[in-house]
Amino acid sequence: MHAATVTLDPAFVVGPVRPRTFGSFVEHLGRCVYTGIHDPGHPTADADGFRGDVLDLTRELGVTTVRYPGGNFVSGYRWEDGIGPVDARPTRLDLAWHSSDPNTVGVDEFMRWAAKAGVEPMMAVNLGTRGVQEALDLLEYCNVPGGSFWSDRRRANGVEEPYRIRMWCLGNEMDGPWQIGHKTPQEYGRLAAETARAMRMMDPGVELVVCGSSSSDMPTFGEWERVVLTEAYEHVDHVSAHAYYWEEDGDLASFLASAVDMDHFVESVAATADQVRAAGKHTKRITISFDEWNVWYQKRAESRPPSGDDWPVAPVLLEDRYNVADAVVVGNLLVSLLRNTDRVHAASLAQLVNVIAPIMTEPGGRSWRQTTFHPFALTARHAAGDVLRVAVQSPAEETARFGDVPVLDAVATHDPGTGDVVLFAVNRSTTRAVDLDVDLRGFPGLRLVEALTLSNPDHTWQATADDATSVVPVVNTSAKVADDRARAELPAVSWSVLRLARA
Ligand code: AHR
């Protein structure tokens, strides 16, 4: 067994736990919208056709913001197709996913769903096939109270009050050659700056996310951010980060160390943004919206869109089934996002339902929680107050991708109001348990409220519609608190949460 220690101190505050860290993403892709959130024939569907079971699971997941309507989809999207009487809406070809979209769900339906789910919307505008004017039209439709063409169209469509959407994404992954209308950083930076400037002239309260690189593997990573931010720095608030390249391809040790990569990614984007800040003599600091992140098995057949004359509505696409190791990695990526709360001000687990998602559905049938649901839901529920930088002493194991990596990774939160302390800990060893010793002298007299661990002797176990509950986080009976120290045994390939409160 390995032995590791963690020391907590209330003075080591990184920043607040930000509700927007626990965002997700709903794209018109595969079965995320149609038969995912929207399935009028489903037994739990409400008058708007939204599945009640999925709304319940969304609330249980603790999702706070939801990005919409894409993703790659948004770069060919005409938002006007999705408003007004549903039977008059056109069916359009979606080139991004080689599918057809009947536009049954559009901005008004999504906003109704978001209100029912209790989430903040994060709207993306099309800067692929469209530009400043169409972004302004959508903003006017959503945020202007009335007395103008598009705001009155919204009112005529039955929505009297403006939505006043705060978060807006200026396009999606505009550096990617797969993106419809993809651009050079100079082209995109200028367009983003001009769109942002005009949007703020209409609504100065919007928060704007400019596209960073679509992945840190892109050849232009770094330089893209530098050029785009040089053009748009004063007009935007956040730069996006997207990362999916984590997948277990026979190298479990490297896969389990994925959070090392996320930390590095955040550090690199922050460094580039700060370099532009210094060079441009700007005072404000650009923060990061990590608005697409997840494990995604991109090489699997499920990720290949249809082709030829086949343009189906809501095809099965990107329906990855997640196992226990995937859930441990997702839990560890949340540890990384929390640890970087000073710089990462928003994040979206991509996506919410069916498409690389924690929630799965059968059309008209059952829904269930994937393994990845659990670390997300427990972190969203229990992380509160301040994020604490923790001192970890841990043995390392060698990985092919990242060299020597500490097997134990952890972050803690402390709520100064209640005194509650929560530790999120991951054992990334593929073979050995960790004997964890937590030094709590900075918080004298804490007691253990609950210790839960997600692990399984077979880390490839996956949840299915027939069995989604055999492997879930269970009470870790080895966890004890005495003399201002917490101790727990953490199995290999495991994610845990230890909740501590004043005695
Ligand atoms: O989330 C799936 C896709 O991944 C999104 O449409 C795109 O933005 C990214 O490449």
Boltz pocket constraint, residues with backbone or C-beta under 6 A from the ligand:
constraints:
  - pocket:
      binder: B
      contacts: [[A, 27], [A, 29], [A, 70], [A, 71], [A, 72], [A, 73], [A, 172], [A, 173], [A, 214], [A, 292], [A, 350], [A, 351]]
      max_distance: 6.0
